[in-house]
Every structure is written in C-alpha cells, then in structure tokens.
Amino acid sequence: METIYVIILGVLAVFLFGPALFFDRSPIPELSENVYKIKVEGELDALLSAATHVVVDFYADWCPPCRAIAPVFSKLADTHSKKGHVAFAKVNVDQVKSVAKRYGVSAMPTFMFFENGVPQGVTAEGLQGRQSCGFTDDGRVSQVRGADRQALEAVVRALGAKDKDVSGRETGRKED
C-alpha cells in the first residue's frame, strides 16, 4: 500500500513540476532585422541615444509568454521601425541583468517605451484600467507586462502616430 502512495505522489509531482522543468530554454529566434538584440548595457544606451522612440522587450528564453509574443513584436518592428525615429530592441534579462535591474523589470515579458533616452509613457486609447499595463500619474502607458498583444499593438500604433514624417504619413520601415 505504501508503494502505491509513493507512485501516486511521483506521478503527481511530474504533473505539477514537469512543465517548469521541461520548458524550452533554447534562444528565442528573432524573425526581424529591425529588432536590435541587446547583449551589453552600452548597446541599449547607444540605441536610446540614436532614436527618438524606442520600444524595449525585456524577455527570458525560458518564458513561454515571451515565446508567444515574439513574432508579434517582430512584426510590429517590421511595420513601424524608422531609423533615428522609432526603434525596437530586445533585452534578455538573464544575460543583461544590469539593464533589467536599472529599469526595475521583475516580470517577463515587460515592454517599456522610451522617448529621447528616458522611459516615457505613451497616450494610447482604450487601455485605461487594463491589468497588464502600468500607467504614469497622468494616465499614459509606461509599460506592458505579459504577452498582451492588444495592449502592445495599441501603444506601438500610438507611437507611430506620434512620430509622423513631414508629409503626415505614419512612419514605415527603418531606412538603411
């Protein structure tokens, strides 16, 4: 009888802890040439100095929601990147811990928005009260936590509208 309890306990342990032990920990592939993969702290600082608006994805390779939202982030980068104006970057929190610590990132994925090198909220419609969004005192979205596709897309669209070129068209792909 004792053996049955041990077997049941073992099976239960596999069901409870197995997914955490067997997550895919291989690097998340980047599908866009318009996303900068930050390897050291100085690379992010350089990018923040080079572009007016920067959207940063703080992620981890072992994080399933990070894997799920990665293609969405890549597509947004392909659609909205414009050299010197709007840039997209990814920071692996396990490899560049100092950057994650600097910005107080404690959940993955976390998307932060920068303007002229500093974290800056973005006015985006329809996101007030949304659990995944962090807000500034004046109601702008300062970050999106988790794989909330709708919130991320809304903020990036708002950034694109904010950064129009001289003719009034939304910015397109990054210039070479």
C-alpha positions as CSV (number, residue, x, y, z in Angstrom):
1,M,0.0,0.0,0.0
2,E,2.9,2.4,0.8
3,T,4.3,1.7,-2.7
4,I,1.1,2.9,-4.3
5,Y,1.2,6.2,-2.4
6,V,4.8,6.8,-3.5
7,I,3.9,6.1,-7.1
8,I,0.9,8.4,-6.9
9,L,3.0,11.1,-5.3
10,G,5.6,10.7,-8.0
11,V,3.1,10.9,-10.8
12,L,1.5,14.0,-9.2
13,A,4.9,15.6,-8.8
14,V,5.6,15.1,-12.6
15,F,2.3,16.7,-13.5
16,L,2.8,19.6,-11.1
17,F,6.5,20.3,-11.6
18,G,7.2,18.7,-15.0
19,P,6.2,21.8,-17.1
20,A,8.6,24.0,-15.2
21,L,11.5,21.5,-15.6
22,F,10.9,20.9,-19.3
23,F,10.3,24.4,-20.7
24,D,12.1,25.2,-23.9
25,R,15.2,27.1,-22.9
26,S,16.7,27.5,-26.3
27,P,17.2,31.1,-27.5
28,I,14.1,32.7,-28.9
29,P,14.7,33.2,-32.6
30,E,14.4,36.8,-33.9
31,L,12.4,37.0,-37.1
32,S,13.1,40.6,-37.9
33,E,16.2,42.5,-38.9
34,N,14.5,45.6,-37.4
35,V,14.9,44.3,-33.8
36,Y,18.2,45.1,-32.0
37,K,19.3,42.3,-29.7
38,I,21.0,44.0,-26.8
39,K,24.0,42.0,-25.5
40,V,25.6,44.6,-23.2
41,E,24.3,47.6,-21.3
42,G,26.1,50.1,-23.5
43,E,24.3,48.9,-26.7
44,L,21.0,49.9,-25.2
45,D,22.3,53.3,-24.2
46,A,23.6,53.8,-27.7
47,L,20.3,52.9,-29.2
48,L,18.4,55.1,-26.8
49,S,20.7,58.0,-27.9
50,A,20.2,57.2,-31.6
51,A,16.4,57.0,-31.9
52,T,13.7,59.3,-30.6
53,H,11.4,56.5,-29.6
54,V,12.5,53.0,-28.6
55,V,10.3,50.1,-27.6
56,V,12.2,47.5,-25.5
57,D,11.1,43.9,-24.9
58,F,12.6,42.5,-21.7
59,Y,12.3,38.8,-22.0
60,A,13.8,35.4,-21.0
61,D,14.3,32.4,-23.2
62,W,12.6,30.1,-20.7
63,C,9.4,32.2,-20.6
64,P,6.5,30.7,-22.6
65,P,4.6,34.1,-22.9
66,C,7.8,35.6,-24.2
67,R,8.0,33.0,-26.9
68,A,4.3,33.6,-27.8
69,I,4.6,37.3,-28.2
70,A,8.0,37.3,-30.0
71,P,6.5,37.1,-33.6
72,V,4.1,39.9,-32.8
73,F,7.0,42.1,-31.6
74,S,9.0,41.3,-34.8
75,K,6.0,42.2,-37.0
76,L,5.5,45.5,-35.2
77,A,9.2,46.2,-35.7
78,D,8.9,45.5,-39.4
79,T,5.9,47.7,-39.7
80,H,6.9,50.7,-37.5
81,S,10.7,50.9,-37.4
82,K,12.3,54.0,-38.9
83,K,16.0,54.7,-38.4
84,G,16.6,57.6,-36.0
85,H,12.9,57.8,-35.1
86,V,11.4,54.5,-33.9
87,A,13.5,51.5,-32.9
88,F,12.8,48.1,-31.4
89,A,15.1,46.2,-29.0
90,K,15.1,43.0,-27.0
91,V,16.9,42.6,-23.7
92,N,17.4,39.1,-22.3
93,V,17.0,39.6,-18.6
94,D,19.2,36.6,-17.8
95,Q,22.1,37.8,-19.9
96,V,21.9,41.6,-19.3
97,K,20.8,41.7,-15.7
98,S,22.1,45.2,-15.1
99,V,19.7,46.7,-17.6
100,A,16.7,44.8,-16.2
101,K,17.7,45.9,-12.7
102,R,18.1,49.5,-13.8
103,Y,14.5,49.7,-15.1
104,G,13.0,47.6,-12.3
105,V,11.9,44.8,-14.5
106,S,10.5,41.9,-12.5
107,A,8.1,40.1,-14.9
108,M,8.6,38.8,-18.3
109,P,7.8,39.8,-20.9
110,T,7.8,43.5,-20.0
111,F,7.7,46.1,-22.7
112,M,8.9,49.6,-21.9
113,F,8.7,52.8,-24.0
114,F,11.4,55.4,-24.2
115,E,11.5,58.9,-25.7
116,N,14.7,60.8,-26.1
117,G,16.6,58.2,-24.0
118,V,14.3,58.1,-20.9
119,P,11.3,55.9,-20.0
120,Q,8.2,57.8,-21.2
121,G,4.5,57.0,-21.0
122,V,2.6,56.8,-24.3
123,T,-1.0,58.0,-24.7
124,A,-2.9,55.1,-26.1
125,E,-6.7,54.8,-26.4
126,G,-8.7,52.1,-24.8
127,L,-6.2,50.8,-22.3
128,Q,-7.2,52.5,-19.1
129,G,-7.7,50.0,-16.3
130,R,-6.1,47.2,-18.2
131,Q,-4.3,44.9,-15.7
132,S,-1.3,44.3,-18.0
133,C,-0.5,48.0,-18.3
134,G,1.5,50.2,-16.0
135,F,0.4,53.9,-16.1
136,T,2.0,57.2,-15.3
137,D,0.3,59.6,-13.0
138,D,-1.3,61.4,-16.0
139,G,-2.7,58.1,-17.4
140,R,-0.2,57.3,-20.1
141,V,1.0,53.7,-20.6
142,S,4.5,53.3,-19.1
143,Q,4.8,49.6,-19.7
144,V,3.0,46.5,-20.8
145,R,3.6,43.4,-18.6
146,G,2.9,40.0,-20.1
147,A,2.0,38.8,-23.6
148,D,-0.9,41.3,-24.1
149,R,-0.9,41.6,-27.8
150,Q,-3.7,44.1,-28.0
151,A,-2.1,46.5,-25.5
152,L,1.3,46.2,-27.1
153,E,-0.1,46.9,-30.6
154,A,-2.2,49.9,-29.3
155,V,0.9,51.5,-27.7
156,V,3.1,50.9,-30.8
157,R,0.3,52.3,-33.1
158,A,0.1,55.4,-30.8
159,L,3.9,55.8,-31.1
160,G,3.7,55.5,-34.9
161,A,1.0,58.2,-35.0
162,K,3.2,60.4,-32.7
163,D,6.2,60.1,-34.9
164,K,4.8,61.1,-38.3
165,D,7.0,62.3,-41.0
166,V,6.8,65.7,-42.6
167,S,4.1,64.7,-45.1
168,G,1.8,63.5,-42.3
169,R,2.1,59.8,-43.2
170,E,2.9,57.2,-40.4
171,T,6.5,56.1,-40.4
172,G,7.2,52.9,-42.2
173,R,10.1,50.5,-42.2
174,K,13.5,51.5,-40.9
175,E,15.7,53.3,-43.5
176,D,19.1,51.9,-44.2
